[in-house]
Each structure stands twice: as C-alpha cells, then as structure tokens.
Amino acid sequence: QTARLNDDVLKLLEELKDKLNLKKTPLDIELYDNSHIQGYDPVGAMVKYINGEKAPSMYRKYKITQPNPQDDLASMREVLTRRFTRLKEENQKMPDLIILDGGFTQCQIGLEVKEEVGVDIPLAGLMKNDKHETDSLINADTGEIIELERNTPLFFLLMRMQDEIHRFAITFHRGKRAKSVFKTIYDDVNGIGEKRKKKLLELYPTIESLQGVSKEELSQIIPEESAIEVLRKRDEYFLVPDKISKQ
C-alpha cells in the first residue's frame, strides 16, 4: 500500500523536480548501492520511495555475478542492466527518478546502461565532498552539479534515503556473508564427515553460536586437529573488519 502524499513532502519532491529540471514530480524514486568486504560476497540493492516514504515491499536485492567482485562500477552496471531490462521486458511503470550513491563515474555507468537497454529514466547521483559528506546532487543527464544546502528539509529527505539504501545493502550483505561463511565453516575440514557435520550443526547452527566455544568442547565431537581448524575459521570470520568497502 502506498503512503499518502502529504503537502510538506510534495513540496520537497517538487523542489527536487525543479533542482533536477525534471518533467514530472518524482513520486516514485529508486536508489541503488552495492556492498562488499574486500571483494567477498558482493551484493547490489535497490530501495524504493513512493510519495517520499519508503516502500519496503518493493525493495530488491541482487547477488552480483560479474567476475570481479571488487569492481563497484561493474557491479552497478550489472544491477542496473538487470533492473532496467526487467522493467522494459515486463512493460512495468518506470520510476520517475533514479538516484545512485556515487559521483560521476557511477552516473556515467547509469547513462550507458540506460542507452544500452533503451529506457528513459531521469538519473541523479549523490556526491560527497573531501570530508566524505554528501553535499551535492549530480544531474547525470546534463552533468550539472547542484549544491545542497545542509540542514534543509530536502537535504534531510535525501540523507534519509541515502541512509536507507546503505542500511539495506549492508544488512543484505551481512546476511549473505554469514550464510556463505557458514556454508563452508565445517566443510573442507579434515576429520569432519557428514555425520559429524550434522551433529555440529545441531549444537552450533550459526557462526555466532561458536563464539566462546573452546577447543576442548569441540574435541568431544571431532578430532582435536579438526577443532583447531574450525576455531581458526571462526576467528578469521570475526576478525575481518566489519567495514563495508566504499569507493
């Protein structure tokens, strides 16, 4: 169900329309971002805002399949290509505006994909300054940079949107990463066959549940060497800085 459009929000969306010189008020906005840790388990994400309010049932997650997971631009290209192609093939309503979290390079990718797929959707980017704070919008279609006044209602609306796409991408990424690490933590360990693995999964079903478990405890189920290996993998997982790589 769609949020009712209140007058204050409508004013902000009209302000955004004027700043970006759009033909129509952007009541349907999509934001995109991707996320990986040192190239592992890259994911792409899209959040949608209808009438200035988030519409979580319409969010989308993308598992990146392109071969170089550290290449954020290639990941963005893949996600946008998949999304635009689908919108076009299924004859769905196009969003009124797409906002990419990134400067000119991300916008350039967006423009190329629009042309390749043959869709016409206004495109903007959120740009950061030297202090890594978002401070302007890029109108990707014209190349114009529009400075955003900090602490204005429009600025806060865009920041809320930007926070939401980050949150969604990172949450999806963590979930996928926990699964993928988990899928392998008991795999490829000498001395752990299917039977022992089943027992381990009953006792320690998630990587979090292995926190604080000692070698002695594990050695009651599996050989000591195997226990050492499992704990090494566990420690490695918790040591990786939970820092999402942003270009």
Secondary structure, 3 states (H helix, E strand, C coil): CCCCCCHHHHHHHHHHHHHHCCCCCCCEEEEEEEEEECCEEEEEEEEEEECCEECHHHCEEEECCCCCCCCHHHHHHHHHHHHHHHHHHCCCCCCCEEEEECCHHHHHHHHHHHHHHCCCCCEEEEEECCCCCEEEEEECCCCEEEECCCCCHHHHHHHHHHHHHHHHHHHHHHHHHHHHHHHHHCCCCCCCCHHHHHHHHHHCCCCHHHCCCCHHHHHCCCCHHHHHHHHHHHHHHHHCCCCCCCC
